[in-house]
Amino acid sequence: MSDIETQITDVKALRRDIDAITQRVKALPGSRETALVVTKLQEATMWAGMELKRIGEANPGFVPNPYPNSKDPSTTIIDRTADGLKL
């Protein structure tokens, strides 16, 4: 496995793990504090996604765009999250 592939799989695993923790926190009794924990975990997931974007942009053609319809205003298609997270 190349260094790029290792980086990608590591970041994807991190996003999966953060999402699993997010789901555990959501199962707790609701409070302002647990809502903030969920928000911060969602932010962490987003920043890890931005790292995937950075890796993709640094290696053009290596990683296909998982959201091909995201910038096309002529379509009403909304692509699902590429890694199936529940967020």
PyMOL Python script that loads the backbone (N, CA, C, O; Angstrom):
from pymol import cmd

cmd.read_pdbstr("""\
ATOM      1  N   MET A   1       0.848  -1.175   0.000  1.00  0.00           N
ATOM      2  CA  MET A   1       0.000   0.000   0.000  1.00  0.00           C
ATOM      3  C   MET A   1       0.895   1.240   0.000  1.00  0.00           C
ATOM      4  O   MET A   1       1.871   1.303   0.748  1.00  0.00           O
ATOM      5  N   SER A   2       0.565   2.216  -0.832  1.00  0.00           N
ATOM      6  CA  SER A   2       1.375   3.430  -0.931  1.00  0.00           C
ATOM      7  C   SER A   2       1.135   4.330   0.283  1.00  0.00           C
ATOM      8  O   SER A   2       0.184   4.136   1.040  1.00  0.00           O
ATOM      9  N   ASP A   3       2.013   5.312   0.451  1.00  0.00           N
ATOM     10  CA  ASP A   3       1.860   6.271   1.548  1.00  0.00           C
ATOM     11  C   ASP A   3       0.528   7.007   1.460  1.00  0.00           C
ATOM     12  O   ASP A   3      -0.119   7.250   2.479  1.00  0.00           O
ATOM     13  N   ILE A   4       0.119   7.361   0.245  1.00  0.00           N
ATOM     14  CA  ILE A   4      -1.147   8.076   0.056  1.00  0.00           C
ATOM     15  C   ILE A   4      -2.309   7.185   0.471  1.00  0.00           C
ATOM     16  O   ILE A   4      -3.216   7.635   1.171  1.00  0.00           O
ATOM     17  N   GLU A   5      -2.291   5.929   0.048  1.00  0.00           N
ATOM     18  CA  GLU A   5      -3.362   4.996   0.411  1.00  0.00           C
ATOM     19  C   GLU A   5      -3.415   4.794   1.926  1.00  0.00           C
ATOM     20  O   GLU A   5      -4.499   4.711   2.503  1.00  0.00           O
ATOM     21  N   THR A   6      -2.259   4.716   2.565  1.00  0.00           N
ATOM     22  CA  THR A   6      -2.202   4.567   4.020  1.00  0.00           C
ATOM     23  C   THR A   6      -2.796   5.783   4.708  1.00  0.00           C
ATOM     24  O   THR A   6      -3.565   5.646   5.660  1.00  0.00           O
ATOM     25  N   GLN A   7      -2.444   6.975   4.231  1.00  0.00           N
ATOM     26  CA  GLN A   7      -3.009   8.207   4.800  1.00  0.00           C
ATOM     27  C   GLN A   7      -4.527   8.198   4.677  1.00  0.00           C
ATOM     28  O   GLN A   7      -5.238   8.496   5.636  1.00  0.00           O
ATOM     29  N   ILE A   8      -5.013   7.858   3.497  1.00  0.00           N
ATOM     30  CA  ILE A   8      -6.452   7.859   3.249  1.00  0.00           C
ATOM     31  C   ILE A   8      -7.160   6.863   4.154  1.00  0.00           C
ATOM     32  O   ILE A   8      -8.166   7.202   4.778  1.00  0.00           O
ATOM     33  N   THR A   9      -6.650   5.641   4.231  1.00  0.00           N
ATOM     34  CA  THR A   9      -7.320   4.631   5.059  1.00  0.00           C
ATOM     35  C   THR A   9      -7.249   4.997   6.540  1.00  0.00           C
ATOM     36  O   THR A   9      -8.188   4.721   7.287  1.00  0.00           O
ATOM     37  N   ASP A  10      -6.154   5.611   6.971  1.00  0.00           N
ATOM     38  CA  ASP A  10      -6.035   6.036   8.369  1.00  0.00           C
ATOM     39  C   ASP A  10      -7.055   7.128   8.701  1.00  0.00           C
ATOM     40  O   ASP A  10      -7.701   7.075   9.748  1.00  0.00           O
ATOM     41  N   VAL A  11      -7.200   8.106   7.824  1.00  0.00           N
ATOM     42  CA  VAL A  11      -8.151   9.196   8.068  1.00  0.00           C
ATOM     43  C   VAL A  11      -9.582   8.668   8.003  1.00  0.00           C
ATOM     44  O   VAL A  11     -10.426   9.073   8.802  1.00  0.00           O
ATOM     45  N   LYS A  12      -9.861   7.775   7.067  1.00  0.00           N
ATOM     46  CA  LYS A  12     -11.207   7.195   6.986  1.00  0.00           C
ATOM     47  C   LYS A  12     -11.519   6.388   8.244  1.00  0.00           C
ATOM     48  O   LYS A  12     -12.645   6.433   8.741  1.00  0.00           O
ATOM     49  N   ALA A  13     -10.549   5.660   8.759  1.00  0.00           N
ATOM     50  CA  ALA A  13     -10.752   4.898   9.991  1.00  0.00           C
ATOM     51  C   ALA A  13     -11.013   5.841  11.160  1.00  0.00           C
ATOM     52  O   ALA A  13     -11.856   5.564  12.013  1.00  0.00           O
ATOM     53  N   LEU A  14     -10.296   6.942  11.195  1.00  0.00           N
ATOM     54  CA  LEU A  14     -10.502   7.942  12.235  1.00  0.00           C
ATOM     55  C   LEU A  14     -11.919   8.500  12.165  1.00  0.00           C
ATOM     56  O   LEU A  14     -12.592   8.613  13.189  1.00  0.00           O
ATOM     57  N   ARG A  15     -12.378   8.852  10.951  1.00  0.00           N
ATOM     58  CA  ARG A  15     -13.746   9.355  10.782  1.00  0.00           C
ATOM     59  C   ARG A  15     -14.780   8.319  11.230  1.00  0.00           C
ATOM     60  O   ARG A  15     -15.772   8.671  11.868  1.00  0.00           O
ATOM     61  N   ARG A  16     -14.557   7.063  10.904  1.00  0.00           N
ATOM     62  CA  ARG A  16     -15.466   5.986  11.324  1.00  0.00           C
ATOM     63  C   ARG A  16     -15.510   5.887  12.845  1.00  0.00           C
ATOM     64  O   ARG A  16     -16.581   5.755  13.438  1.00  0.00           O
ATOM     65  N   ASP A  17     -14.329   5.953  13.471  1.00  0.00           N
ATOM     66  CA  ASP A  17     -14.250   5.837  14.928  1.00  0.00           C
ATOM     67  C   ASP A  17     -14.913   7.032  15.622  1.00  0.00           C
ATOM     68  O   ASP A  17     -15.611   6.866  16.622  1.00  0.00           O
ATOM     69  N   ILE A  18     -14.692   8.228  15.088  1.00  0.00           N
ATOM     70  CA  ILE A  18     -15.335   9.413  15.664  1.00  0.00           C
ATOM     71  C   ILE A  18     -16.846   9.294  15.537  1.00  0.00           C
ATOM     72  O   ILE A  18     -17.577   9.642  16.465  1.00  0.00           O
ATOM     73  N   ASP A  19     -17.320   8.803  14.393  1.00  0.00           N
ATOM     74  CA  ASP A  19     -18.759   8.642  14.202  1.00  0.00           C
ATOM     75  C   ASP A  19     -19.331   7.641  15.197  1.00  0.00           C
ATOM     76  O   ASP A  19     -20.426   7.850  15.719  1.00  0.00           O
ATOM     77  N   ALA A  20     -18.614   6.566  15.466  1.00  0.00           N
ATOM     78  CA  ALA A  20     -19.086   5.567  16.437  1.00  0.00           C
ATOM     79  C   ALA A  20     -19.201   6.200  17.827  1.00  0.00           C
ATOM     80  O   ALA A  20     -20.160   5.941  18.554  1.00  0.00           O
ATOM     81  N   ILE A  21     -18.229   7.019  18.187  1.00  0.00           N
ATOM     82  CA  ILE A  21     -18.282   7.701  19.487  1.00  0.00           C
ATOM     83  C   ILE A  21     -19.434   8.697  19.503  1.00  0.00           C
ATOM     84  O   ILE A  21     -20.126   8.832  20.512  1.00  0.00           O
ATOM     85  N   THR A  22     -19.640   9.388  18.400  1.00  0.00           N
ATOM     86  CA  THR A  22     -20.752  10.339  18.297  1.00  0.00           C
ATOM     87  C   THR A  22     -22.075   9.627  18.565  1.00  0.00           C
ATOM     88  O   THR A  22     -22.926  10.149  19.284  1.00  0.00           O
ATOM     89  N   GLN A  23     -22.251   8.445  17.995  1.00  0.00           N
ATOM     90  CA  GLN A  23     -23.493   7.695  18.199  1.00  0.00           C
ATOM     91  C   GLN A  23     -23.648   7.273  19.655  1.00  0.00           C
ATOM     92  O   GLN A  23     -24.761   7.252  20.180  1.00  0.00           O
ATOM     93  N   ARG A  24     -22.538   6.938  20.311  1.00  0.00           N
ATOM     94  CA  ARG A  24     -22.595   6.579  21.731  1.00  0.00           C
ATOM     95  C   ARG A  24     -23.017   7.775  22.575  1.00  0.00           C
ATOM     96  O   ARG A  24     -23.817   7.638  23.501  1.00  0.00           O
ATOM     97  N   VAL A  25     -22.472   8.958  22.250  1.00  0.00           N
ATOM     98  CA  VAL A  25     -22.831  10.171  22.995  1.00  0.00           C
ATOM     99  C   VAL A  25     -24.303  10.515  22.768  1.00  0.00           C
ATOM    100  O   VAL A  25     -24.997  10.923  23.700  1.00  0.00           O
ATOM    101  N   LYS A  26     -24.780  10.353  21.533  1.00  0.00           N
ATOM    102  CA  LYS A  26     -26.189  10.643  21.234  1.00  0.00           C
ATOM    103  C   LYS A  26     -27.138   9.742  22.018  1.00  0.00           C
ATOM    104  O   LYS A  26     -28.288  10.113  22.255  1.00  0.00           O
ATOM    105  N   ALA A  27     -26.672   8.576  22.416  1.00  0.00           N
ATOM    106  CA  ALA A  27     -27.504   7.640  23.178  1.00  0.00           C
ATOM    107  C   ALA A  27     -27.598   8.017  24.659  1.00  0.00           C
ATOM    108  O   ALA A  27     -28.427   7.472  25.389  1.00  0.00           O
ATOM    109  N   LEU A  28     -26.754   8.943  25.098  1.00  0.00           N
ATOM    110  CA  LEU A  28     -26.795   9.393  26.493  1.00  0.00           C
ATOM    111  C   LEU A  28     -27.993  10.312  26.701  1.00  0.00           C
ATOM    112  O   LEU A  28     -28.544  10.848  25.739  1.00  0.00           O
ATOM    113  N   PRO A  29     -28.398  10.493  27.961  1.00  0.00           N
ATOM    114  CA  PRO A  29     -29.467  11.461  28.222  1.00  0.00           C
ATOM    115  C   PRO A  29     -29.059  12.849  27.701  1.00  0.00           C
ATOM    116  O   PRO A  29     -27.918  13.279  27.875  1.00  0.00           O
ATOM    117  N   GLY A  30     -29.994  13.524  27.072  1.00  0.00           N
ATOM    118  CA  GLY A  30     -29.692  14.810  26.462  1.00  0.00           C
ATOM    119  C   GLY A  30     -29.417  15.904  27.478  1.00  0.00           C
ATOM    120  O   GLY A  30     -30.087  15.999  28.507  1.00  0.00           O
ATOM    121  N   SER A  31     -28.439  16.716  27.181  1.00  0.00           N
ATOM    122  CA  SER A  31     -28.116  17.888  27.997  1.00  0.00           C
ATOM    123  C   SER A  31     -27.341  18.863  27.112  1.00  0.00           C
ATOM    124  O   SER A  31     -26.916  18.517  26.009  1.00  0.00           O
ATOM    125  N   ARG A  32     -27.167  20.061  27.604  1.00  0.00           N
ATOM    126  CA  ARG A  32     -26.374  21.041  26.855  1.00  0.00           C
ATOM    127  C   ARG A  32     -24.966  20.506  26.622  1.00  0.00           C
ATOM    128  O   ARG A  32     -24.395  20.666  25.543  1.00  0.00           O
ATOM    129  N   GLU A  33     -24.425  19.872  27.643  1.00  0.00           N
ATOM    130  CA  GLU A  33     -23.060  19.367  27.560  1.00  0.00           C
ATOM    131  C   GLU A  33     -22.917  18.253  26.518  1.00  0.00           C
ATOM    132  O   GLU A  33     -21.972  18.252  25.728  1.00  0.00           O
ATOM    133  N   THR A  34     -23.862  17.305  26.523  1.00  0.00           N
ATOM    134  CA  THR A  34     -23.754  16.230  25.529  1.00  0.00           C
ATOM    135  C   THR A  34     -23.997  16.773  24.123  1.00  0.00           C
ATOM    136  O   THR A  34     -23.411  16.275  23.162  1.00  0.00           O
ATOM    137  N   ALA A  35     -24.858  17.795  23.990  1.00  0.00           N
ATOM    138  CA  ALA A  35     -25.056  18.422  22.683  1.00  0.00           C
ATOM    139  C   ALA A  35     -23.762  19.058  22.191  1.00  0.00           C
ATOM    140  O   ALA A  35     -23.436  18.988  21.006  1.00  0.00           O
ATOM    141  N   LEU A  36     -23.031  19.677  23.107  1.00  0.00           N
ATOM    142  CA  LEU A  36     -21.743  20.274  22.729  1.00  0.00           C
ATOM    143  C   LEU A  36     -20.723  19.202  22.350  1.00  0.00           C
ATOM    144  O   LEU A  36     -19.942  19.387  21.416  1.00  0.00           O
ATOM    145  N   VAL A  37     -20.729  18.088  23.071  1.00  0.00           N
ATOM    146  CA  VAL A  37     -19.829  16.983  22.721  1.00  0.00           C
ATOM    147  C   VAL A  37     -20.131  16.502  21.308  1.00  0.00           C
ATOM    148  O   VAL A  37     -19.212  16.295  20.515  1.00  0.00           O
ATOM    149  N   VAL A  38     -21.410  16.323  20.987  1.00  0.00           N
ATOM    150  CA  VAL A  38     -21.793  15.881  19.644  1.00  0.00           C
ATOM    151  C   VAL A  38     -21.328  16.892  18.604  1.00  0.00           C
ATOM    152  O   VAL A  38     -20.778  16.516  17.569  1.00  0.00           O
ATOM    153  N   THR A  39     -21.550  18.179  18.881  1.00  0.00           N
ATOM    154  CA  THR A  39     -21.130  19.224  17.940  1.00  0.00           C
ATOM    155  C   THR A  39     -19.630  19.171  17.691  1.00  0.00           C
ATOM    156  O   THR A  39     -19.189  19.254  16.545  1.00  0.00           O
ATOM    157  N   LYS A  40     -18.861  19.037  18.733  1.00  0.00           N
ATOM    158  CA  LYS A  40     -17.395  19.024  18.583  1.00  0.00           C
ATOM    159  C   LYS A  40     -16.929  17.753  17.855  1.00  0.00           C
ATOM    160  O   LYS A  40     -15.987  17.800  17.064  1.00  0.00           O
ATOM    161  N   LEU A  41     -17.582  16.637  18.122  1.00  0.00           N
ATOM    162  CA  LEU A  41     -17.226  15.416  17.397  1.00  0.00           C
ATOM    163  C   LEU A  41     -17.590  15.537  15.918  1.00  0.00           C
ATOM    164  O   LEU A  41     -16.851  15.063  15.055  1.00  0.00           O
ATOM    165  N   GLN A  42     -18.722  16.171  15.625  1.00  0.00           N
ATOM    166  CA  GLN A  42     -19.092  16.409  14.231  1.00  0.00           C
ATOM    167  C   GLN A  42     -18.072  17.328  13.560  1.00  0.00           C
ATOM    168  O   GLN A  42     -17.727  17.134  12.394  1.00  0.00           O
ATOM    169  N   GLU A  43     -17.594  18.321  14.294  1.00  0.00           N
ATOM    170  CA  GLU A  43     -16.553  19.199  13.754  1.00  0.00           C
ATOM    171  C   GLU A  43     -15.274  18.409  13.474  1.00  0.00           C
ATOM    172  O   GLU A  43     -14.626  18.610  12.446  1.00  0.00           O
ATOM    173  N   ALA A  44     -14.918  17.517  14.386  1.00  0.00           N
ATOM    174  CA  ALA A  44     -13.722  16.695  14.183  1.00  0.00           C
ATOM    175  C   ALA A  44     -13.872  15.829  12.938  1.00  0.00           C
ATOM    176  O   ALA A  44     -12.923  15.663  12.171  1.00  0.00           O
ATOM    177  N   THR A  45     -15.070  15.276  12.742  1.00  0.00           N
ATOM    178  CA  THR A  45     -15.330  14.481  11.546  1.00  0.00           C
ATOM    179  C   THR A  45     -15.174  15.329  10.296  1.00  0.00           C
ATOM    180  O   THR A  45     -14.590  14.890   9.305  1.00  0.00           O
ATOM    181  N   MET A  46     -15.700  16.554  10.348  1.00  0.00           N
ATOM    182  CA  MET A  46     -15.606  17.462   9.204  1.00  0.00           C
ATOM    183  C   MET A  46     -14.140  17.801   8.904  1.00  0.00           C
ATOM    184  O   MET A  46     -13.726  17.783   7.745  1.00  0.00           O
ATOM    185  N   TRP A  47     -13.361  18.106   9.935  1.00  0.00           N
ATOM    186  CA  TRP A  47     -11.953  18.446   9.701  1.00  0.00           C
ATOM    187  C   TRP A  47     -11.170  17.248   9.164  1.00  0.00           C
ATOM    188  O   TRP A  47     -10.272  17.416   8.339  1.00  0.00           O
ATOM    189  N   ALA A  48     -11.500  16.054   9.618  1.00  0.00           N
ATOM    190  CA  ALA A  48     -10.857  14.862   9.045  1.00  0.00           C
ATOM    191  C   ALA A  48     -11.254  14.722   7.576  1.00  0.00           C
ATOM    192  O   ALA A  48     -10.444  14.302   6.749  1.00  0.00           O
ATOM    193  N   GLY A  49     -12.496  15.073   7.255  1.00  0.00           N
ATOM    194  CA  GLY A  49     -12.922  15.081   5.857  1.00  0.00           C
ATOM    195  C   GLY A  49     -12.159  16.112   5.044  1.00  0.00           C
ATOM    196  O   GLY A  49     -11.836  15.877   3.880  1.00  0.00           O
ATOM    197  N   MET A  50     -11.872  17.250   5.652  1.00  0.00           N
ATOM    198  CA  MET A  50     -11.070  18.271   4.968  1.00  0.00           C
ATOM    199  C   MET A  50      -9.644  17.763   4.721  1.00  0.00           C
ATOM    200  O   MET A  50      -9.006  18.138   3.737  1.00  0.00           O
ATOM    201  N   GLU A  51      -9.164  16.927   5.605  1.00  0.00           N
ATOM    202  CA  GLU A  51      -7.843  16.316   5.385  1.00  0.00           C
ATOM    203  C   GLU A  51      -7.893  15.384   4.175  1.00  0.00           C
ATOM    204  O   GLU A  51      -6.954  15.344   3.380  1.00  0.00           O
ATOM    205  N   LEU A  52      -8.988  14.634   4.037  1.00  0.00           N
ATOM    206  CA  LEU A  52      -9.146  13.792   2.847  1.00  0.00           C
ATOM    207  C   LEU A  52      -9.181  14.654   1.587  1.00  0.00           C
ATOM    208  O   LEU A  52      -8.593  14.296   0.566  1.00  0.00           O
ATOM    209  N   LYS A  53      -9.866  15.779   1.665  1.00  0.00           N
ATOM    210  CA  LYS A  53      -9.917  16.705   0.525  1.00  0.00           C
ATOM    211  C   LYS A  53      -8.507  17.198   0.188  1.00  0.00           C
ATOM    212  O   LYS A  53      -8.125  17.250  -0.981  1.00  0.00           O
ATOM    213  N   ARG A  54      -7.736  17.559   1.222  1.00  0.00           N
ATOM    214  CA  ARG A  54      -6.369  18.046   0.998  1.00  0.00           C
ATOM    215  C   ARG A  54      -5.518  16.979   0.330  1.00  0.00           C
ATOM    216  O   ARG A  54      -4.761  17.270  -0.596  1.00  0.00           O
ATOM    217  N   ILE A  55      -5.642  15.746   0.801  1.00  0.00           N
ATOM    218  CA  ILE A  55      -4.884  14.647   0.203  1.00  0.00           C
ATOM    219  C   ILE A  55      -5.283  14.479  -1.259  1.00  0.00           C
ATOM    220  O   ILE A  55      -4.427  14.306  -2.126  1.00  0.00           O
ATOM    221  N   GLY A  56      -6.584  14.531  -1.528  1.00  0.00           N
ATOM    222  CA  GLY A  56      -7.063  14.397  -2.905  1.00  0.00           C
ATOM    223  C   GLY A  56      -6.576  15.506  -3.805  1.00  0.00           C
ATOM    224  O   GLY A  56      -6.188  15.255  -4.946  1.00  0.00           O
ATOM    225  N   GLU A  57      -6.589  16.745  -3.303  1.00  0.00           N
ATOM    226  CA  GLU A  57      -6.138  17.875  -4.112  1.00  0.00           C
ATOM    227  C   GLU A  57      -4.625  17.846  -4.329  1.00  0.00           C
ATOM    228  O   GLU A  57      -4.132  18.310  -5.357  1.00  0.00           O
ATOM    229  N   ALA A  58      -3.898  17.302  -3.365  1.00  0.00           N
ATOM    230  CA  ALA A  58      -2.439  17.208  -3.499  1.00  0.00           C
ATOM    231  C   ALA A  58      -2.022  16.086  -4.447  1.00  0.00           C
ATOM    232  O   ALA A  58      -0.871  16.018  -4.879  1.00  0.00           O
ATOM    233  N   ASN A  59      -2.971  15.212  -4.762  1.00  0.00           N
ATOM    234  CA  ASN A  59      -2.686  14.062  -5.627  1.00  0.00           C
ATOM    235  C   ASN A  59      -3.764  13.949  -6.699  1.00  0.00           C
ATOM    236  O   ASN A  59      -4.557  13.008  -6.682  1.00  0.00           O
ATOM    237  N   PRO A  60      -3.801  14.909  -7.638  1.00  0.00           N
ATOM    238  CA  PRO A  60      -4.860  14.916  -8.654  1.00  0.00           C
ATOM    239  C   PRO A  60      -4.918  13.604  -9.435  1.00  0.00           C
ATOM    240  O   PRO A  60      -3.893  13.044  -9.826  1.00  0.00           O
ATOM    241  N   GLY A  61      -6.146  13.133  -9.649  1.00  0.00           N
ATOM    242  CA  GLY A  61      -6.342  11.907 -10.406  1.00  0.00           C
ATOM    243  C   GLY A  61      -6.197  10.639  -9.597  1.00  0.00           C
ATOM    244  O   GLY A  61      -6.587   9.567 -10.059  1.00  0.00           O
ATOM    245  N   PHE A  62      -5.642  10.737  -8.392  1.00  0.00           N
ATOM    246  CA  PHE A  62      -5.443   9.548  -7.566  1.00  0.00           C
ATOM    247  C   PHE A  62      -6.736   9.122  -6.897  1.00  0.00           C
ATOM    248  O   PHE A  62      -7.004   7.931  -6.741  1.00  0.00           O
ATOM    249  N   VAL A  63      -7.538  10.110  -6.502  1.00  0.00           N
ATOM    250  CA  VAL A  63      -8.777   9.845  -5.784  1.00  0.00           C
ATOM    251  C   VAL A  63      -9.939  10.439  -6.574  1.00  0.00           C
ATOM    252  O   VAL A  63      -9.951  11.646  -6.818  1.00  0.00           O
ATOM    253  N   PRO A  64     -10.920   9.625  -6.980  1.00  0.00           N
ATOM    254  CA  PRO A  64     -12.070  10.179  -7.694  1.00  0.00           C
ATOM    255  C   PRO A  64     -12.940  11.027  -6.761  1.00  0.00           C
ATOM    256  O   PRO A  64     -12.963  10.797  -5.552  1.00  0.00           O
ATOM    257  N   ASN A  65     -13.646  11.993  -7.316  1.00  0.00           N
ATOM    258  CA  ASN A  65     -14.533  12.859  -6.544  1.00  0.00           C
ATOM    259  C   ASN A  65     -15.717  12.042  -6.030  1.00  0.00           C
ATOM    260  O   ASN A  65     -16.479  11.507  -6.836  1.00  0.00           O
ATOM    261  N   PRO A  66     -15.894  11.930  -4.696  1.00  0.00           N
ATOM    262  CA  PRO A  66     -17.013  11.147  -4.173  1.00  0.00           C
ATOM    263  C   PRO A  66     -18.347  11.886  -4.263  1.00  0.00           C
ATOM    264  O   PRO A  66     -19.402  11.291  -4.041  1.00  0.00           O
ATOM    265  N   TYR A  67     -18.306  13.171  -4.587  1.00  0.00           N
ATOM    266  CA  TYR A  67     -19.520  13.988  -4.662  1.00  0.00           C
ATOM    267  C   TYR A  67     -19.617  14.660  -6.028  1.00  0.00           C
ATOM    268  O   TYR A  67     -19.514  15.884  -6.113  1.00  0.00           O
ATOM    269  N   PRO A  68     -19.810  13.900  -7.088  1.00  0.00           N
ATOM    270  CA  PRO A  68     -19.779  14.470  -8.434  1.00  0.00           C
ATOM    271  C   PRO A  68     -20.878  15.498  -8.706  1.00  0.00           C
ATOM    272  O   PRO A  68     -20.739  16.323  -9.609  1.00  0.00           O
ATOM    273  N   ASN A  69     -21.953  15.459  -7.947  1.00  0.00           N
ATOM    274  CA  ASN A  69     -23.059  16.393  -8.184  1.00  0.00           C
ATOM    275  C   ASN A  69     -23.042  17.604  -7.263  1.00  0.00           C
ATOM    276  O   ASN A  69     -23.922  18.460  -7.357  1.00  0.00           O
ATOM    277  N   SER A  70     -22.061  17.691  -6.377  1.00  0.00           N
ATOM    278  CA  SER A  70     -22.087  18.711  -5.336  1.00  0.00           C
ATOM    279  C   SER A  70     -22.002  20.139  -5.860  1.00  0.00           C
ATOM    280  O   SER A  70     -22.523  21.050  -5.217  1.00  0.00           O
ATOM    281  N   LYS A  71     -21.378  20.360  -6.977  1.00  0.00           N
ATOM    282  CA  LYS A  71     -21.221  21.723  -7.498  1.00  0.00           C
ATOM    283  C   LYS A  71     -22.047  21.979  -8.751  1.00  0.00           C
ATOM    284  O   LYS A  71     -21.827  22.966  -9.454  1.00  0.00           O
ATOM    285  N   ASP A  72     -22.996  21.094  -9.029  1.00  0.00           N
ATOM    286  CA  ASP A  72     -23.819  21.222 -10.235  1.00  0.00           C
ATOM    287  C   ASP A  72     -25.206  21.729  -9.852  1.00  0.00           C
ATOM    288  O   ASP A  72     -26.049  20.946  -9.415  1.00  0.00           O
ATOM    289  N   PRO A  73     -25.454  23.044 -10.011  1.00  0.00           N
ATOM    290  CA  PRO A  73     -26.757  23.589  -9.605  1.00  0.00           C
ATOM    291  C   PRO A  73     -27.916  23.181 -10.515  1.00  0.00           C
ATOM    292  O   PRO A  73     -29.075  23.455 -10.202  1.00  0.00           O
ATOM    293  N   SER A  74     -27.616  22.534 -11.628  1.00  0.00           N
ATOM    294  CA  SER A  74     -28.689  22.131 -12.547  1.00  0.00           C
ATOM    295  C   SER A  74     -29.341  20.809 -12.139  1.00  0.00           C
ATOM    296  O   SER A  74     -30.293  20.371 -12.786  1.00  0.00           O
ATOM    297  N   THR A  75     -28.854  20.177 -11.094  1.00  0.00           N
ATOM    298  CA  THR A  75     -29.411  18.897 -10.643  1.00  0.00           C
ATOM    299  C   THR A  75     -29.871  18.997  -9.194  1.00  0.00           C
ATOM    300  O   THR A  75     -29.318  19.766  -8.408  1.00  0.00           O
ATOM    301  N   THR A  76     -30.874  18.224  -8.853  1.00  0.00           N
ATOM    302  CA  THR A  76     -31.346  18.184  -7.464  1.00  0.00           C
ATOM    303  C   THR A  76     -30.770  16.988  -6.704  1.00  0.00           C
ATOM    304  O   THR A  76     -31.190  16.708  -5.582  1.00  0.00           O
ATOM    305  N   ILE A  77     -29.824  16.292  -7.300  1.00  0.00           N
ATOM    306  CA  ILE A  77     -29.205  15.125  -6.667  1.00  0.00           C
ATOM    307  C   ILE A  77     -28.318  15.573  -5.512  1.00  0.00           C
ATOM    308  O   ILE A  77     -27.480  16.461  -5.665  1.00  0.00           O
ATOM    309  N   ILE A  78     -28.513  14.949  -4.360  1.00  0.00           N
ATOM    310  CA  ILE A  78     -27.651  15.181  -3.202  1.00  0.00           C
ATOM    311  C   ILE A  78     -26.951  13.860  -2.912  1.00  0.00           C
ATOM    312  O   ILE A  78     -27.589  12.879  -2.529  1.00  0.00           O
ATOM    313  N   ASP A  79     -25.641  13.845  -3.097  1.00  0.00           N
ATOM    314  CA  ASP A  79     -24.868  12.620  -2.876  1.00  0.00           C
ATOM    315  C   ASP A  79     -24.803  12.302  -1.384  1.00  0.00           C
ATOM    316  O   ASP A  79     -24.660  13.200  -0.554  1.00  0.00           O
ATOM    317  N   ARG A  80     -24.909  11.019  -1.054  1.00  0.00           N
ATOM    318  CA  ARG A  80     -24.764  10.573   0.332  1.00  0.00           C
ATOM    319  C   ARG A  80     -23.310  10.731   0.760  1.00  0.00           C
ATOM    320  O   ARG A  80     -22.422  10.867  -0.081  1.00  0.00           O
ATOM    321  N   THR A  81     -23.069  10.713   2.068  1.00  0.00           N
ATOM    322  CA  THR A  81     -21.684  10.787   2.532  1.00  0.00           C
ATOM    323  C   THR A  81     -20.921   9.608   1.937  1.00  0.00           C
ATOM    324  O   THR A  81     -21.425   8.486   1.890  1.00  0.00           O
ATOM    325  N   ALA A  82     -19.744   9.872   1.501  1.00  0.00           N
ATOM    326  CA  ALA A  82     -18.957   8.875   0.793  1.00  0.00           C
ATOM    327  C   ALA A  82     -18.650   7.656   1.662  1.00  0.00           C
ATOM    328  O   ALA A  82     -18.532   6.540   1.158  1.00  0.00           O
ATOM    329  N   ASP A  83     -18.521   7.881   2.979  1.00  0.00           N
ATOM    330  CA  ASP A  83     -18.151   6.766   3.847  1.00  0.00           C
ATOM    331  C   ASP A  83     -19.292   6.255   4.710  1.00  0.00           C
ATOM    332  O   ASP A  83     -19.069   5.474   5.635  1.00  0.00           O
ATOM    333  N   GLY A  84     -20.528   6.694   4.413  1.00  0.00           N
ATOM    334  CA  GLY A  84     -21.704   6.161   5.081  1.00  0.00           C
ATOM    335  C   GLY A  84     -21.835   6.500   6.557  1.00  0.00           C
ATOM    336  O   GLY A  84     -22.499   5.773   7.295  1.00  0.00           O
ATOM    337  N   LEU A  85     -21.217   7.584   7.001  1.00  0.00           N
ATOM    338  CA  LEU A  85     -21.311   7.965   8.405  1.00  0.00           C
ATOM    339  C   LEU A  85     -22.727   8.395   8.752  1.00  0.00           C
ATOM    340  O   LEU A  85     -23.464   8.873   7.889  1.00  0.00           O
ATOM    341  N   LYS A  86     -23.109   8.225  10.013  1.00  0.00           N
ATOM    342  CA  LYS A  86     -24.440   8.609  10.456  1.00  0.00           C
ATOM    343  C   LYS A  86     -24.479  10.059  10.925  1.00  0.00           C
ATOM    344  O   LYS A  86     -25.521  10.712  10.870  1.00  0.00           O
ATOM    345  N   LEU A  87     -23.356  10.546  11.379  1.00  0.00           N
ATOM    346  CA  LEU A  87     -23.238  11.902  11.905  1.00  0.00           C
ATOM    347  C   LEU A  87     -24.431  12.221  12.757  1.00  0.00           C
ATOM    348  O   LEU A  87     -24.527  13.322  13.299  1.00  0.00           O
TER     349      LEU A  87
END
""", "prot")
cmd.dss("prot")
cmd.show_as("cartoon", "prot")
cmd.util.cbc("prot")
cmd.orient("prot")
